Amino acid sequence: MKLWKKGLAGVIGAALLATLAAGTALAAESRTKITSVSITIDSDISVGDSGGSVTASANGSNYDVTDVDIVNDDGEWVDGDVPRVEITLEADGDYYFTSMSKAKVTLKGDKATYVSSRREDSSSTLIITVKLDDLEGTMEIDDVTWQNENSPIATWETTSGAVSYQVRLYRGSSSVGSAVSTSNEYYNFASSITREGEYYFKVRAVNSNSKKGDWYESDYIYVDDEMLANIKAGNYNSISNSTGSTTNAPGNSQQASWIKDSVGWWYRYANGGYPTNGWLQINNQWYCFDSVGYMRTGWIQAGDGNYYYCDLTNGNMVTNTWTPDGYYVNESGVWVKGKTR
């Protein structure tokens, strides 16, 4: 009898547990499942902005959007950035969310792609992470012109959508050579202008996805015998003097030397010209010069795509060291990606 009572007690206990479990399941199932969701997204994030905003609205009647958070908003947006956004949904009191896969989440409005989702608060909260399309800056280019009417240097205004530019020279109706690429907003065609004639150039932007913009065309310059001789001799640059006006480079009577004016440092050759648009080794140190001949400092992306650092005071490219902002450059001066302190 005792054994029978013990066994009966066990059976009764198991039955009670089963009943309690069933009751719990029935309590959970008293809420109605939300098996799919639809959201409309609107973003005003654009290249060049710091911050920006994203709004989202629910297209269903049993849940609402309660929060939208840009999770990688950590500075100014640049071309190629991919904003990631967390959208929080709250179910009505008698509803709950089931597990949501990509197929169960409909995204409308500005183009966005489902990344992941998670549930919280007994499945009454659903947090969906999406990524917006890659940001693209404008590919339009303004102020496409020559540095001056006696200069072979092509210039244009930087555009936010470009990581590089393609530029092409024309004499009359014929192209001179092929298109060349540069990461600067200028290009020196001195080596390509070898004959008299009427010249112009075209330039277009190339973004981080290698998408190319429209060609923009410059005005014309006429290269005669005198201008051609000056171009070959390097006597075509202009510089800013202390009054803010422009003058021709100094004559041929000077020795090569560094000169500082109200704008900055530049290097004068013995023949009166000076370097522009690139690098020059002076006394075993490398220096970089801009489109009008002034020494550049700080981080510089060269034509090879690598980044180099020029000392803010002396201007020389540094090697085998840490930069002031905590990055390392190797024996060639190239920034070593991923090596920081």
N, C-alpha and C positions, 0 to 999 in steps of 0.2 A: 504493500500500500504506500509506503513512503517513497519507494522508487517511482510508483505510478504518479503520485502527487508531484514529485520533482519534475518528472517528464511533462506532466500537464502544465506545470508552472512555466516550464521552458516554452511550451507551445503557445501559451497565453501571452508570455512576454514578447515572443517573436511577432505574434499577431498585433500586439499593441504598437510595437516599433514600426511595423508595416503600415498600420493605420496612420501613425504620426507622420511617416514619410509621405504617404499619399496625401495627407492633409497639407503638408508643406508644399508639395508639388501643385496641388489644387490652388493654394494661395498664390503661388507664383504665376500660374496660368490664368489667374483672374484678370490680369492686365492684357491688353491686346498688343500683339506683336507689330512692330514696324519693320518690315522686311526690305524696304528700299527707301532711298531719299533722293530729293532733287534740290539743287541749290543754284541760284544765279549769282555770278560773281562780277564785280565791277572794280577795276583797278585804275588808279591814276599815277602809278609809279612810272617814272621816266628817267632816262639817262641824264646825269648831271644833277639830279635832285638828291637831297638828303632826306630820307624818310619817305614820304608819300603815304597814301592810304589805300586800303582795300575794303570794300563793303561786300556783304553777302546777304541774301534773303532766301528764306525757305519757300519752296513751291508746294509743300504739302500742308495739310490742315491739322496734323496731329503733333507737330513739333515746330520749334522756332529756333532761329539763330540768336545766341546770347553773347557771343564774343568772336572777334576776328583778330588774329595776332600774326604779324609778319615776323617770322622767327629768325631771319638772317639779315635784318636791317641793322647793319653795323657801320654805316658811313655813306658816302656818296655813291650812288648807283652808276656803274659804268657799262659800256657796251659789252654784251655777253653774259652779264649777271642773270641768274635765275632766281627770282624771289620765291621763297617757300612760305606758305601760309597755313596756320592752324585755324580751323573753323569749328566752333563749339555749338552743338545742337542740344536742346533740352526737349524731352518728350513731355506731352501733356500728362496729367496725373494718373490716368488709367491706361497709359501706354508705356512700352519699353522697346528698346532697340535690340534686334538680333545682330549677330556678327555681320559686318558689312564688307563685302569684297568690292573690287573695282567694278564688276558688272552690275552691282546693286546701287551704285552712286552715280547719279546723272549730274553733270556740271554744265551749266549754261552761261551765256554772257561772254565775258572776256575768256579767251582760251586758257584752260587750265587742265592739268593732268593729275589724276588720283595717285597718291603715293602710299598712304596707309591710313588705318583708322583704329581707334581703341575705344572701349566702353568703360564708364565709371559710374559710381553711385547706383549700384544695382541695375545697371544697364539703362538708367534713365537719362544718362548723358552720353553723347557720342562726339568724339573729337576726330575730325577728318583733317589729314595733312595733304595739301595739294601743292604743286609747283606751277607757276605761271610760265608763259613762253619766255625764251631768252629775250632780254631787253636789247633793243636796237636803237642807237642814236640816229640822228638825221644824217643822210648821205649827201645832202645838198652842200655845195661848196661856194663860198662867197669870195669876192675880192681876188679873182684870178687875174693876175697881172704880172708884168715884169717889175723887178726891183726899181728900175728907172729906165729911161729911154736909151741909155748907153750901156745897159748891163745885160749879160747873158743869164742872170739869175732869175728863175721863175719862182713866184711866190703866190701863196693863197692862204685863206683863213682856215684854221683848224676847225674840223667838224666833229661833233660828239660821237658819231657812229663809226668813225674810222680808226683802225689800228695801223693802217698804212695807206699809201697812195700809189697809184700808177700814173706816170706822166710821160708824155710823148711830144717830141719836137717835130715841127713842120717847116719846110721852106717852100713858099708858094703853095701849091696844092699837093706837094709830095712829102711824105714822112721822111725824117732823117733818122735812120736806125729804128730800133724796136722800142716798145714801151719799157720803161725802167721803173723799179719800185723804190720807195723811200718811206721811212717812218717820220720824216721831218715835213714841215709845211713849206718847203722850198727845195729847189734843185738847181744846181749849177750846170748849164749847158755849154760852158766855155769850150770843152774838148770836142763838142759836136758841131759847133759853128765854125766852119773852116772855109766858107765861101761867102762872097757878097750875096745879098738877097734880102727878101722880106720874110721874116720868121714869126711864127706864133707857136703856142703849145696848148695841149689839152691835158686835163688832169681829172682823175676820178677817185672816189674813196673806196676802200676795201675794208669790210668789217671783220669781226672776230670769227665769223662763220665762212669767211672767204667770199661772201656776197659782194658783188661789185656794183657801184652806183653808176649814175649817168656821167658821161663826159662833159666837162665844162671847158670852154674855150677862152683863151686870153685875147687881148688886143695884139696888134702887130708892131714890130719894131723893124726898122730898115738898117741893115748892117752894110756900111760902105767901107772903103779902103781904110780910112782912118780908124773907124771903130773896130774893124777886124784886127788891125795892128795892135790896138790897145787891149783887146781881148787876149790875143796871143801873148802879150807882155804881162798880163795880169793887172793892167791899170784901168780897171773899170769899176772898182768899188767906191762907195761913199761912206762917210762916217759922220757921227754926230759930234759937233764941237761944243764948247761950253755955253754957247748962246742958243743951242738947240737946233741950229740950221745945219745943213749938210755941206761938206766940202770934199774935193777930190783928195785921194790919198796923197801923202807927201811925195816930194820929188825923189830923184835918184841919188842925191848927194849924201844921204844918211847911211849909217851902218845899221845892220839888222839889230833890232832892240825891242824890248817891251815898252809900251806906252800906256799910261792911264789917263783917261779924260773923265768928264762928268758922268758918263754912262758906265764905263768899266775898263777892263784891261784888253788891249789888243796887241798883236805882234806885227811889227813893220819889217818887211824884207829890205835888203839893201837897195833894191831897185824901186822902192816906194810902194809896192803892192803889199798885200797881206792875206793870210789864209782865211778861207771861209768854208762853211758847209762840211766840216770834217775834222780829222785828227792830224796833228803834226808833232813829230818828235823834236824837242828842243833840249839840248844839253842832256841827252839820255832820259828825258822825261816826256811822257805823252800828254798832250793838251788837246782839248776839243774846242772848236770855234763855230759860232752860229752863222746865219746867212749874211750878216754884215761885218763879220770879222771879230766879234767880241768873244772873249774867253768864257766858256760855259763851266758851271760848277754843279756839284750834287750828282744825283743819279741821271745817267744818260743811256738811252737805248740806242745802240749803234746799228748800222745797216745789216750786221750779221744776226740781229735779233737778240743778242746778249745785252745784259745791263752792266754798266761800268760806273765807278764812283770817282768823281774828281773833287779834290780837297776844296772846301768852301773858302779857304783863305788863299792858298797858293795856286789852286787850279790844276795841279798835276794829278794824273790818274794814280790811284793807290793800288798796291798789290800785296798779296800775302798778309792780309790784316782784317780786322773788324772795322766796319764803318761806324760812325757815331750813333746811328740808329739801330745798331745791333745785328748787322748782316755781315757775312764773310765773303771776301773776294779772293780768288786764287792767284797763282803766280803770274797769270796773264791779265789779271784785273777783272776777270769775269765773276759775277755774283754766283755763288754756289747755292742753288735752291735747296731749301729745307734746313740749311745750317744757320741757326740763329742762337743768340745768347740772351 
